[in-house]
Amino acid sequence: MQNQRKMRVSTGAVEAAEVNIRSINSEVVSQEEVSGSLEQKNLIDYSAERKKSLQARYSYGIIFLVTNLIAWFIRDYGQRLLPQLHYLKACGTGGHDCFRTLGVLRVSLGCFIFFFLMFLSTISTRKLFEARNTWHSRWWAFKFFLFIVSVAVPFFLSSDFIQLYGEFARIGAGVFLLLQLVSVIQFINWWNNYWMPDKERKQSCSLGLFMSTLFYIASICGIVVMYPFYAPRTSCTLNIFFITWTAILLIVMMVASLHSKVNRGLLSSGIIASYVVFLCWSAIRSEPATEKCYTKEQVNGNGDWTTILSFLMAICAIVMATFSTGIDSQSFQFRKDEVQQEDDIPYKYEFFHLVFSLGAMYFAMLFISWNLNSSARKWSIDVGWASTWVKIVNEWFAATLYLWTLISPVVIQSKVMDHDEPMQQTDESAIP
């Protein structure tokens, strides 16, 4: 009897232990399920926040486009269609200080204020769960109100302050061109590396060779066509110099890229050659219409369809250049090996807004042709000797910067080798 009781007690204890083990296991499983669901929820939240952040870029681009259109409207039609500005004290007698050149500068200053405030409020934002990420990607009603206030404030400032901003905007526009140039060259180098032959991907160089040939043919044709169109007479010495020097730069870049120590191929030099030829053509096109070497038909007050189409394409080009440079913060990072985490922001917000604030200065310079005392014609953009020389200098700087990207690795490597040779000789002499 006692043995049977002992067996029953032991059997009950075993069953109780099994029940406890099952409950513990169920609790562990439930905890794992909860933690897994939380991790999945976090991943979903990060994905949603990343998507909103990427979509926000286009909203800022639309704001920038609208600002360009407002500046054009103020410059060309504001004096006739906005009589309310005549009564503002800051606009002077008849409101002349709020239209034309000063009107463009006032709108540009408002755009600069808006994006610079966004720059200041998003500095050092790195994670998607930060409050500044929410401010960048949402709160559009409040930001729209902030944009309206930012554009309106400059119309209450004195003309002397606006002139001072115009001087400052020249420097900011130059910085914008430099950033854009670095971004373009980095993209060209990436494209060249992508189309280079790769044994692992079993990729041949046929497509890269075809593209480089196409770019060089386009560049040479551009040089050949520009001579009869923009330098028809020997007296057009300046245009002849521009075109001839561009051709020399093409040859130098091609020879440098094919040098045995550089060996970068023809694709990157072909792309930058096309870009340089485009800058030369654009610079000559910016010469005043009265010049004897390039006579453009004077358009009427409303402009013909080709002038209007060119103007709209120019505005779109400004917006695209600003947008593409703003999202290309990786080209300006000192460390290229940083690993992107799942909760990291997809692009640098502060750099994005800083580029747009500089782009506000840049579009102002294009609308007033880099001349604070200009009186641009309707439907015109970036026309005048100041614009011509800015583009020519930009062309020369682009070629110089590209050549430096080719030569600098060779120079650094040679210096390292020269430094290592004396060390090796010292080590060898120390051996008995």
SULHUDA-V174083 format. One record per residue. N is the residue number from 1. RES is the residue in three letters. PHI is phi as a letter, one per 30 degrees, with the letter a starting at -180 (* if undefined). NEAR is the number of other C-alpha atoms within 8 Angstrom. D_CENTER is the distance of its C-alpha to the mean C-alpha in Angstrom with 2 decimals. Layout:
N;RES;PHI;NEAR;D_CENTER
N;RES;PHI;NEAR;D_CENTER
//
This chain:
1;MET;*;4;91.54
2;GLN;d;5;89.71
3;ASN;d;6;87.91
4;GLN;d;7;86.82
5;ARG;d;8;85.53
6;LYS;d;8;83.55
7;MET;d;8;82.04
8;ARG;d;8;81.05
9;VAL;d;8;79.46
10;SER;d;8;77.50
11;THR;d;8;76.40
12;GLY;d;8;75.21
13;ALA;d;8;73.33
14;VAL;d;8;71.57
15;GLU;d;8;70.64
16;ALA;d;8;69.33
17;ALA;d;8;67.27
18;GLU;d;8;65.82
19;VAL;d;8;64.94
20;ASN;d;8;63.22
21;ILE;d;8;61.25
22;ARG;d;8;60.17
23;SER;d;8;59.07
24;ILE;d;8;57.14
25;ASN;d;8;55.47
26;SER;d;8;54.61
27;GLU;d;8;53.12
28;VAL;d;8;51.01
29;VAL;d;8;49.87
30;SER;d;8;49.06
31;GLN;d;8;47.06
32;GLU;d;8;45.11
33;GLU;d;8;44.48
34;VAL;d;8;43.30
35;SER;d;8;40.96
36;GLY;d;8;39.62
37;SER;d;8;39.09
38;LEU;d;8;37.30
39;GLU;d;8;34.98
40;GLN;d;8;34.36
41;LYS;d;8;33.76
42;ASN;d;8;31.24
43;LEU;d;9;29.42
44;ILE;d;8;29.49
45;ASP;d;8;28.26
46;TYR;d;12;25.34
47;SER;d;8;24.49
48;ALA;d;8;24.76
49;GLU;d;9;22.66
50;ARG;d;11;19.88
51;LYS;d;8;20.09
52;LYS;d;9;19.99
53;SER;d;13;16.94
54;LEU;d;9;15.04
55;GLN;d;9;16.59
56;ALA;d;11;15.64
57;ARG;e;8;11.93
58;TYR;d;8;13.36
59;SER;d;8;15.70
60;TYR;d;8;13.23
61;GLY;d;10;11.55
62;ILE;d;8;15.18
63;ILE;e;8;15.92
64;PHE;d;12;13.29
65;LEU;d;11;14.78
66;VAL;d;8;18.22
67;THR;d;11;17.61
68;ASN;e;10;16.80
69;LEU;d;8;20.00
70;ILE;d;9;21.94
71;ALA;d;12;21.12
72;TRP;d;10;22.28
73;PHE;d;9;25.35
74;ILE;d;14;26.28
75;ARG;d;13;26.05
76;ASP;c;12;28.05
77;TYR;b;8;30.33
78;GLY;d;11;30.35
79;GLN;d;12;33.40
80;ARG;c;6;35.47
81;LEU;c;6;34.31
82;LEU;b;8;33.73
83;PRO;d;9;37.05
84;GLN;d;6;36.67
85;LEU;d;9;34.38
86;HIS;d;12;37.37
87;TYR;c;9;39.14
88;LEU;d;11;36.53
89;LYS;d;6;37.78
90;ALA;d;11;34.41
91;CYS;d;17;34.04
92;GLY;i;11;37.10
93;THR;d;7;39.86
94;GLY;i;7;39.18
95;GLY;i;13;35.64
96;HIS;d;11;34.33
97;ASP;d;12;32.03
98;CYS;c;14;29.99
99;PHE;b;14;29.26
100;ARG;h;13;27.79
101;THR;d;13;25.77
102;LEU;d;12;26.58
103;GLY;d;13;25.89
104;VAL;d;16;22.31
105;LEU;d;12;21.91
106;ARG;d;13;23.52
107;VAL;d;13;21.22
108;SER;d;14;18.16
109;LEU;d;13;19.83
110;GLY;d;14;20.45
111;CYS;d;15;16.85
112;PHE;d;13;16.00
113;ILE;d;10;18.95
114;PHE;d;13;18.00
115;PHE;d;12;14.52
116;PHE;d;11;15.93
117;LEU;d;8;18.81
118;MET;d;11;16.70
119;PHE;d;14;15.07
120;LEU;d;8;18.66
121;SER;d;7;20.02
122;THR;b;12;17.74
123;ILE;d;8;17.84
124;SER;i;5;19.12
125;THR;d;12;19.00
126;ARG;b;8;19.52
127;LYS;c;9;21.94
128;LEU;d;11;22.20
129;PHE;d;8;25.63
130;GLU;d;9;24.65
131;ALA;d;6;25.26
132;ARG;d;9;21.83
133;ASN;d;14;20.39
134;THR;d;10;22.80
135;TRP;d;8;21.73
136;HIS;d;12;18.04
137;SER;c;10;19.07
138;ARG;b;7;22.25
139;TRP;h;9;24.28
140;TRP;d;6;22.84
141;ALA;d;6;26.00
142;PHE;d;7;25.88
143;LYS;d;8;22.18
144;PHE;d;8;23.02
145;PHE;d;8;25.87
146;LEU;d;9;23.76
147;PHE;d;11;21.40
148;ILE;d;8;24.55
149;VAL;d;8;26.03
150;SER;d;12;22.97
151;VAL;d;14;22.96
152;ALA;d;9;26.76
153;VAL;e;9;27.27
154;PRO;d;12;26.15
155;PHE;d;11;28.83
156;PHE;c;10;31.43
157;LEU;c;9;30.34
158;SER;d;8;32.16
159;SER;d;10;31.03
160;ASP;d;6;31.24
161;PHE;d;8;28.64
162;ILE;d;13;26.30
163;GLN;d;10;26.94
164;LEU;d;8;26.11
165;TYR;d;10;22.78
166;GLY;e;10;22.17
167;GLU;d;8;22.86
168;PHE;d;8;20.51
169;ALA;d;12;17.74
170;ARG;d;12;18.11
171;ILE;d;8;17.23
172;GLY;d;11;14.23
173;ALA;d;13;12.94
174;GLY;d;9;13.72
175;VAL;d;9;11.82
176;PHE;d;12;8.63
177;LEU;d;9;9.59
178;LEU;d;8;10.34
179;LEU;d;9;7.19
180;GLN;d;11;5.62
181;LEU;d;9;9.01
182;VAL;d;9;9.21
183;SER;d;11;6.49
184;VAL;d;8;8.48
185;ILE;d;10;11.67
186;GLN;d;9;11.25
187;PHE;d;8;10.81
188;ILE;d;11;13.80
189;ASN;d;9;15.77
190;TRP;d;8;15.34
191;TRP;d;9;16.49
192;ASN;d;11;19.31
193;ASN;d;7;20.46
194;TYR;d;6;20.47
195;TRP;c;9;22.73
196;MET;d;10;24.89
197;PRO;d;8;28.45
198;ASP;b;8;29.04
199;LYS;d;6;32.64
200;GLU;d;5;31.96
201;ARG;d;5;30.16
202;LYS;h;7;32.64
203;GLN;c;9;29.93
204;SER;d;8;31.00
205;CYS;c;9;29.17
206;SER;d;6;30.40
207;LEU;d;8;27.23
208;GLY;d;11;25.13
209;LEU;d;10;27.82
210;PHE;d;8;27.80
211;MET;d;9;24.06
212;SER;d;14;24.27
213;THR;d;10;27.35
214;LEU;d;8;25.71
215;PHE;d;13;22.79
216;TYR;d;12;25.36
217;ILE;d;8;27.66
218;ALA;d;9;25.03
219;SER;d;12;24.22
220;ILE;d;8;27.94
221;CYS;d;8;28.72
222;GLY;d;9;26.11
223;ILE;d;12;27.80
224;VAL;d;8;31.23
225;VAL;d;8;30.55
226;MET;d;11;29.09
227;TYR;d;11;32.38
228;PRO;d;8;34.73
229;PHE;d;8;32.36
230;TYR;c;10;31.07
231;ALA;b;14;33.72
232;PRO;d;9;36.94
233;ARG;b;6;39.17
234;THR;d;7;39.69
235;SER;d;4;39.35
236;CYS;d;10;35.59
237;THR;d;8;35.10
238;LEU;d;6;31.65
239;ASN;d;11;30.15
240;ILE;d;11;32.19
241;PHE;d;8;30.77
242;PHE;e;10;27.14
243;ILE;d;12;27.78
244;THR;d;8;30.05
245;TRP;d;8;27.80
246;THR;d;12;24.96
247;ALA;d;9;27.56
248;ILE;d;8;28.54
249;LEU;d;9;25.01
250;LEU;d;9;24.95
251;ILE;d;8;28.27
252;VAL;d;8;27.37
253;MET;d;12;24.25
254;MET;d;11;26.40
255;VAL;d;8;29.26
256;ALA;d;10;27.20
257;SER;d;13;25.58
258;LEU;c;11;29.12
259;HIS;d;8;30.84
260;SER;d;5;32.88
261;LYS;d;5;31.33
262;VAL;c;11;27.74
263;ASN;h;8;28.31
264;ARG;c;8;24.77
265;GLY;i;8;25.89
266;LEU;c;11;24.96
267;LEU;d;13;22.07
268;SER;d;13;19.25
269;SER;d;12;21.02
270;GLY;d;14;21.57
271;ILE;d;12;17.95
272;ILE;d;12;17.01
273;ALA;d;13;20.26
274;SER;d;12;19.30
275;TYR;d;8;16.03
276;VAL;d;13;18.23
277;VAL;d;12;20.85
278;PHE;d;8;18.54
279;LEU;d;12;17.50
280;CYS;d;14;21.25
281;TRP;d;9;22.22
282;SER;d;10;19.80
283;ALA;d;14;21.17
284;ILE;d;10;24.70
285;ARG;d;9;24.12
286;SER;d;12;23.13
287;GLU;d;13;26.59
288;PRO;e;8;28.98
289;ALA;d;9;31.03
290;THR;d;7;34.27
291;GLU;d;8;33.74
292;LYS;d;5;36.44
293;CYS;d;10;34.27
294;TYR;a;12;31.95
295;THR;c;8;33.67
296;LYS;c;6;31.81
297;GLU;d;5;33.92
298;GLN;d;5;33.86
299;VAL;c;8;32.92
300;ASN;d;6;34.84
301;GLY;d;6;33.81
302;ASN;c;7;32.35
303;GLY;i;10;30.76
304;ASP;d;8;31.49
305;TRP;d;6;29.64
306;THR;d;6;27.75
307;THR;d;11;26.49
308;ILE;d;10;25.49
309;LEU;d;8;23.74
310;SER;d;8;21.82
311;PHE;d;11;20.88
312;LEU;d;8;19.66
313;MET;d;8;17.66
314;ALA;d;9;16.04
315;ILE;d;10;15.14
316;CYS;d;9;13.71
317;ALA;d;8;11.62
318;ILE;d;9;10.29
319;VAL;d;11;9.58
320;MET;d;8;8.05
321;ALA;d;9;5.70
322;THR;d;12;4.85
323;PHE;d;10;5.28
324;SER;d;8;3.81
325;THR;d;13;0.49
326;GLY;d;13;3.85
327;ILE;d;9;5.90
328;ASP;c;10;5.67
329;SER;d;12;8.00
330;GLN;d;6;10.65
331;SER;d;8;9.78
332;PHE;c;6;10.77
333;GLN;d;7;13.81
334;PHE;d;4;17.21
335;ARG;c;5;18.87
336;LYS;c;6;17.74
337;ASP;c;4;20.91
338;GLU;d;5;20.48
339;VAL;d;4;22.03
340;GLN;d;5;20.50
341;GLN;d;5;23.28
342;GLU;d;6;24.18
343;ASP;c;8;23.79
344;ASP;d;9;20.42
345;ILE;d;12;17.47
346;PRO;d;7;15.08
347;TYR;a;8;11.92
348;LYS;d;11;11.90
349;TYR;d;11;12.55
350;GLU;d;13;12.83
351;PHE;d;10;9.50
352;PHE;e;14;7.99
353;HIS;d;13;10.52
354;LEU;d;12;10.29
355;VAL;d;12;6.87
356;PHE;d;14;8.59
357;SER;d;14;11.70
358;LEU;d;13;10.54
359;GLY;d;11;9.27
360;ALA;d;13;12.88
361;MET;d;15;14.27
362;TYR;d;14;12.45
363;PHE;d;11;13.86
364;ALA;d;12;17.13
365;MET;d;14;17.44
366;LEU;d;11;16.98
367;PHE;d;14;19.59
368;ILE;c;15;21.99
369;SER;h;14;21.31
370;TRP;i;11;20.67
371;ASN;b;8;24.33
372;LEU;d;8;25.53
373;ASN;c;5;28.86
374;SER;d;8;27.78
375;SER;b;7;29.22
376;ALA;d;11;26.96
377;ARG;d;7;28.67
378;LYS;d;8;28.03
379;TRP;i;10;25.42
380;SER;c;10;24.06
381;ILE;a;11;20.64
382;ASP;h;12;19.69
383;VAL;b;13;23.27
384;GLY;k;10;25.25
385;TRP;d;9;25.92
386;ALA;d;9;23.41
387;SER;d;15;20.59
388;THR;e;15;22.23
389;TRP;d;9;22.33
390;VAL;d;9;18.77
391;LYS;d;12;17.67
392;ILE;d;12;20.45
393;VAL;d;8;19.56
394;ASN;d;10;15.92
395;GLU;d;11;17.58
396;TRP;d;9;19.97
397;PHE;d;8;17.54
398;ALA;d;10;15.48
399;ALA;d;12;18.87
400;THR;d;8;20.02
401;LEU;d;8;17.12
402;TYR;d;10;17.59
403;LEU;d;10;21.32
404;TRP;d;8;20.98
405;THR;d;8;19.22
406;LEU;d;12;22.28
407;ILE;d;9;24.92
408;SER;e;8;23.99
409;PRO;d;8;25.09
410;VAL;d;10;28.34
411;VAL;d;8;28.98
412;ILE;d;8;28.46
413;GLN;d;8;30.67
414;SER;d;8;33.37
415;LYS;d;8;33.47
416;VAL;d;8;33.90
417;MET;d;8;36.68
418;ASP;d;8;38.39
419;HIS;d;8;38.37
420;ASP;d;8;39.80
421;GLU;d;8;42.63
422;PRO;d;8;44.62
423;MET;d;8;44.36
424;GLN;d;8;45.84
425;GLN;d;8;48.58
426;THR;d;8;49.51
427;ASP;d;8;49.81
428;GLU;d;7;51.96
429;SER;d;7;54.23
430;ALA;d;6;54.78
431;ILE;d;5;56.31
432;PRO;d;3;60.16
//
